[in-house]
Amino acid sequence: MNNSVKTQPTTFDLNQHMARLLMNEPFFASLSRRIDKKEDRSIPTAGVWVNAQSGNFELMYNPDFFASLESDTQRLAILKHEFYHIIFLHVTGRLPAGGMSKKWNYATDLAINGLPDMVSALPSNCLIPAVKGTIFENFPAGLSAEQYYEMLPDGTGEGEGGTGEGSESGDGQGQGGEGEGGDQPHGSHDGWGGNDPNVSDAVKEIAKERLKDAVKKAAMDASKNGWGSVGSEMRQDIIDRMTQTVDWKKTLRYFIKTSTRSNKVSSIKRINRRYPRIHAGRKVTRTARIAIAIDQSGSVGNDMLAKFFTELDGLAQLAEFVVVPFDTNVDESLVFTWKKGERKKAERVMCGGTCFDAPTRWANENKVDGMIVLTDMEASKPIACKSQRMWMTTKAHAARPYFKTNEKVIVID
């Protein structure tokens, strides 16, 4: 008779512990609610990457690893470490020219682990710069991932042994395979930015936009509920990132893609898959009717109006849209369709006050699929829009809007 005892897998459901771990971290708690979390014993510690099916970034974690940590302080530090990868855009737009590598893995971990709120909280065998007695004691704290990347020799991390990338077991080779102890990068980042070949470019773009939106909403929540351990310099950095100029062409493509609706009509030229030769098939056309509402109030100067029309000239190379000039009202006689490829000059046709309810009501009544408002943001918060709504303004006005919104605000400077 075999009396051997089978070892049961560790039970550590991170979702059950999340509220307790983030109790005093309103910013990270808000961000966490917008990131999927899944258990995966195939990775040594934890990591964030794109789910090719859902288009969401996920936090994957090994429950055995989390159970093995000495305290909740260390568990919280590991969570914050992964969330900082998202905040710093290590996950999306900042991969080096050569793509994901273990050298970049080391560089990003050094950039995060040297932050004041991270140094003393992390397990001792993580990569931490400027700590005496470690292989990175001569690396100053507070540098960017790109700066650490330049400092690290080529081949860094390629000689790791043990449990593979992200190992904290202590039996890896350390920096550049030189083998001075167990310092190892903490996370597994093979799927960063859709590095997985199964992730399409469209899915990557959707995931990036969702991440930007998640960080923005978390920052807005933190402005009301507190930032927790996030220092003043980091808070300002996050706020600055929220108002940075983005590639408006990519944003517009994403906006149009998520606004597109399908029109289905019967067609005898299409074969019905369920009842071939009996019923007509369906012809599907996908369209997006986008309204561009242009604020022409007196507070919008001629220079800003000219800038808006310059942006519209670029947008017209990508799509057809309906232009809706407005101040406190929308004059139906001034609304026109700007066809794809057309060129038009800047023209002021109104000059009153500002009311965002006016173009929103027009959009709701005319059943558009999406609305982009070009404005200086100087008016009261508008009524809800039945379709998705996006705002485009200058950097100065984005920094001091008259109202708060969870909708996307794009800087066009």
WONORKA-V952785 format. One record per residue. N is the residue number from 1. RES is the residue in three letters. BURIAL is # if it has 16 or more other C-alpha atoms within 10 Angstrom, else .. D_CENTER is the distance of its C-alpha to the mean C-alpha in whole Angstrom. Layout:
N;RES;BURIAL;D_CENTER / N;RES;BURIAL;D_CENTER
//
This chain:
1;MET;.;57 / 2;ASN;.;53 / 3;ASN;.;53 / 4;SER;.;49 / 5;VAL;.;46 / 6;LYS;.;43 / 7;THR;.;40 / 8;GLN;.;38 / 9;PRO;.;34 / 10;THR;.;32 / 11;THR;.;31 / 12;PHE;#;28 / 13;ASP;#;25 / 14;LEU;#;22 / 15;ASN;.;21 / 16;GLN;.;25 / 17;HIS;.;24 / 18;MET;#;21 / 19;ALA;.;22 / 20;ARG;.;25 / 21;LEU;#;23 / 22;LEU;#;21 / 23;MET;.;23 / 24;ASN;.;23 / 25;GLU;#;20 / 26;PRO;#;18 / 27;PHE;#;15 / 28;PHE;#;14 / 29;ALA;#;16 / 30;SER;#;14 / 31;LEU;#;11 / 32;SER;#;13 / 33;ARG;.;14 / 34;ARG;#;10 / 35;ILE;#;10 / 36;ASP;.;13 / 37;LYS;#;16 / 38;LYS;.;19 / 39;GLU;#;22 / 40;ASP;#;23 / 41;ARG;.;26 / 42;SER;.;26 / 43;ILE;#;23 / 44;PRO;#;25 / 45;THR;#;23 / 46;ALA;#;19 / 47;GLY;#;16 / 48;VAL;#;12 / 49;TRP;#;12 / 50;VAL;#;11 / 51;ASN;#;14 / 52;ALA;#;15 / 53;GLN;.;17 / 54;SER;.;14 / 55;GLY;#;11 / 56;ASN;#;9 / 57;PHE;#;9 / 58;GLU;#;12 / 59;LEU;#;14 / 60;MET;#;17 / 61;TYR;#;20 / 62;ASN;#;24 / 63;PRO;#;26 / 64;ASP;#;29 / 65;PHE;#;27 / 66;PHE;#;26 / 67;ALA;#;29 / 68;SER;.;31 / 69;LEU;.;29 / 70;GLU;.;32 / 71;SER;.;30 / 72;ASP;.;27 / 73;THR;.;26 / 74;GLN;#;26 / 75;ARG;#;24 / 76;LEU;#;22 / 77;ALA;#;21 / 78;ILE;#;20 / 79;LEU;#;17 / 80;LYS;#;16 / 81;HIS;#;16 / 82;GLU;#;14 / 83;PHE;#;11 / 84;TYR;#;12 / 85;HIS;#;11 / 86;ILE;#;7 / 87;ILE;#;8 / 88;PHE;#;10 / 89;LEU;#;8 / 90;HIS;#;11 / 91;VAL;#;9 / 92;THR;#;8 / 93;GLY;.;10 / 94;ARG;.;12 / 95;LEU;#;14 / 96;PRO;.;18 / 97;ALA;.;20 / 98;GLY;.;22 / 99;GLY;.;19 / 100;MET;#;18 / 101;SER;#;21 / 102;LYS;#;23 / 103;LYS;#;23 / 104;TRP;#;20 / 105;ASN;#;19 / 106;TYR;#;22 / 107;ALA;#;21 / 108;THR;#;17 / 109;ASP;#;19 / 110;LEU;#;22 / 111;ALA;#;19 / 112;ILE;#;18 / 113;ASN;#;21 / 114;GLY;#;23 / 115;LEU;#;22 / 116;PRO;.;24 / 117;ASP;.;23 / 118;MET;#;23 / 119;VAL;#;26 / 120;SER;.;28 / 121;ALA;#;26 / 122;LEU;#;25 / 123;PRO;#;28 / 124;SER;.;30 / 125;ASN;#;30 / 126;CYS;#;26 / 127;LEU;#;25 / 128;ILE;#;26 / 129;PRO;#;27 / 130;ALA;#;30 / 131;VAL;#;32 / 132;LYS;.;36 / 133;GLY;.;37 / 134;THR;#;34 / 135;ILE;#;33 / 136;PHE;#;30 / 137;GLU;.;33 / 138;ASN;.;33 / 139;PHE;#;29 / 140;PRO;.;29 / 141;ALA;#;26 / 142;GLY;#;23 / 143;LEU;#;22 / 144;SER;.;19 / 145;ALA;#;18 / 146;GLU;.;20 / 147;GLN;.;23 / 148;TYR;#;23 / 149;TYR;#;23 / 150;GLU;.;26 / 151;MET;.;28 / 152;LEU;#;28 / 153;PRO;.;30 / 154;ASP;.;29 / 155;GLY;.;30 / 156;THR;#;28 / 157;GLY;#;28 / 158;GLU;#;29 / 159;GLY;#;32 / 160;GLU;#;31 / 161;GLY;#;33 / 162;GLY;.;33 / 163;THR;.;30 / 164;GLY;#;28 / 165;GLU;#;25 / 166;GLY;#;23 / 167;SER;#;27 / 168;GLU;#;28 / 169;SER;.;31 / 170;GLY;#;33 / 171;ASP;#;35 / 172;GLY;#;32 / 173;GLN;#;33 / 174;GLY;#;31 / 175;GLN;#;30 / 176;GLY;#;31 / 177;GLY;.;34 / 178;GLU;.;36 / 179;GLY;.;36 / 180;GLU;.;37 / 181;GLY;#;36 / 182;GLY;#;33 / 183;ASP;#;30 / 184;GLN;#;27 / 185;PRO;#;23 / 186;HIS;#;22 / 187;GLY;#;19 / 188;SER;#;19 / 189;HIS;#;16 / 190;ASP;#;18 / 191;GLY;#;15 / 192;TRP;#;12 / 193;GLY;#;10 / 194;GLY;#;13 / 195;ASN;#;16 / 196;ASP;.;18 / 197;PRO;.;20 / 198;ASN;.;20 / 199;VAL;#;16 / 200;SER;.;16 / 201;ASP;.;15 / 202;ALA;.;14 / 203;VAL;#;12 / 204;LYS;#;10 / 205;GLU;#;9 / 206;ILE;#;9 / 207;ALA;#;7 / 208;LYS;#;4 / 209;GLU;#;5 / 210;ARG;#;5 / 211;LEU;#;2 / 212;LYS;#;3 / 213;ASP;#;6 / 214;ALA;#;6 / 215;VAL;#;7 / 216;LYS;#;9 / 217;LYS;#;11 / 218;ALA;#;11 / 219;ALA;#;13 / 220;MET;#;15 / 221;ASP;#;16 / 222;ALA;#;17 / 223;SER;.;19 / 224;LYS;.;21 / 225;ASN;.;21 / 226;GLY;.;21 / 227;TRP;#;19 / 228;GLY;.;21 / 229;SER;.;21 / 230;VAL;#;19 / 231;GLY;.;21 / 232;SER;.;22 / 233;GLU;.;21 / 234;MET;.;17 / 235;ARG;#;17 / 236;GLN;.;18 / 237;ASP;.;15 / 238;ILE;#;12 / 239;ILE;#;14 / 240;ASP;.;15 / 241;ARG;#;11 / 242;MET;#;10 / 243;THR;#;13 / 244;GLN;.;13 / 245;THR;.;14 / 246;VAL;.;12 / 247;ASP;.;14 / 248;TRP;#;15 / 249;LYS;.;16 / 250;LYS;.;13 / 251;THR;#;12 / 252;LEU;#;16 / 253;ARG;#;16 / 254;TYR;.;13 / 255;PHE;#;14 / 256;ILE;#;18 / 257;LYS;.;17 / 258;THR;.;16 / 259;SER;#;19 / 260;THR;#;21 / 261;ARG;.;24 / 262;SER;.;27 / 263;ASN;.;31 / 264;LYS;.;33 / 265;VAL;.;37 / 266;SER;.;40 / 267;SER;.;41 / 268;ILE;.;44 / 269;LYS;.;43 / 270;ARG;.;40 / 271;ILE;#;42 / 272;ASN;#;41 / 273;ARG;.;40 / 274;ARG;.;41 / 275;TYR;.;44 / 276;PRO;.;45 / 277;ARG;.;48 / 278;ILE;.;48 / 279;HIS;.;45 / 280;ALA;#;43 / 281;GLY;#;40 / 282;ARG;#;37 / 283;LYS;.;35 / 284;VAL;.;31 / 285;THR;.;30 / 286;ARG;.;26 / 287;THR;.;26 / 288;ALA;#;24 / 289;ARG;#;26 / 290;ILE;#;23 / 291;ALA;#;25 / 292;ILE;#;24 / 293;ALA;#;26 / 294;ILE;#;27 / 295;ASP;#;28 / 296;GLN;#;32 / 297;SER;#;33 / 298;GLY;.;35 / 299;SER;#;32 / 300;VAL;#;30 / 301;GLY;.;32 / 302;ASN;.;33 / 303;ASP;.;31 / 304;MET;#;28 / 305;LEU;#;29 / 306;ALA;.;30 / 307;LYS;#;27 / 308;PHE;#;25 / 309;PHE;#;28 / 310;THR;.;27 / 311;GLU;#;23 / 312;LEU;#;25 / 313;ASP;#;27 / 314;GLY;#;24 / 315;LEU;#;23 / 316;ALA;#;26 / 317;GLN;.;26 / 318;LEU;.;23 / 319;ALA;#;25 / 320;GLU;#;27 / 321;PHE;#;27 / 322;VAL;#;29 / 323;VAL;#;29 / 324;VAL;#;30 / 325;PRO;#;31 / 326;PHE;#;32 / 327;ASP;#;33 / 328;THR;#;34 / 329;ASN;#;35 / 330;VAL;#;34 / 331;ASP;#;37 / 332;GLU;.;37 / 333;SER;.;40 / 334;LEU;.;37 / 335;VAL;#;34 / 336;PHE;.;34 / 337;THR;.;32 / 338;TRP;#;31 / 339;LYS;.;31 / 340;LYS;.;29 / 341;GLY;.;31 / 342;GLU;.;33 / 343;ARG;.;33 / 344;LYS;.;34 / 345;LYS;.;35 / 346;ALA;.;33 / 347;GLU;.;36 / 348;ARG;.;36 / 349;VAL;.;37 / 350;MET;#;37 / 351;CYS;.;37 / 352;GLY;.;37 / 353;GLY;#;35 / 354;THR;#;31 / 355;CYS;#;30 / 356;PHE;#;27 / 357;ASP;#;29 / 358;ALA;#;31 / 359;PRO;#;28 / 360;THR;#;27 / 361;ARG;#;30 / 362;TRP;#;31 / 363;ALA;#;27 / 364;ASN;#;28 / 365;GLU;.;32 / 366;ASN;.;31 / 367;LYS;.;29 / 368;VAL;#;26 / 369;ASP;#;23 / 370;GLY;#;21 / 371;MET;#;21 / 372;ILE;#;20 / 373;VAL;#;22 / 374;LEU;#;23 / 375;THR;#;24 / 376;ASP;#;24 / 377;MET;#;23 / 378;GLU;#;27 / 379;ALA;#;28 / 380;SER;.;27 / 381;LYS;.;25 / 382;PRO;.;25 / 383;ILE;.;26 / 384;ALA;.;24 / 385;CYS;#;23 / 386;LYS;#;24 / 387;SER;#;21 / 388;GLN;#;18 / 389;ARG;#;18 / 390;MET;#;16 / 391;TRP;#;17 / 392;MET;#;18 / 393;THR;#;20 / 394;THR;#;21 / 395;LYS;#;19 / 396;ALA;.;22 / 397;HIS;#;22 / 398;ALA;#;18 / 399;ALA;.;19 / 400;ARG;.;22 / 401;PRO;#;22 / 402;TYR;.;25 / 403;PHE;.;22 / 404;LYS;.;19 / 405;THR;.;17 / 406;ASN;.;14 / 407;GLU;.;14 / 408;LYS;#;12 / 409;VAL;#;14 / 410;ILE;#;14 / 411;VAL;#;16 / 412;ILE;#;18 / 413;ASP;.;20
//
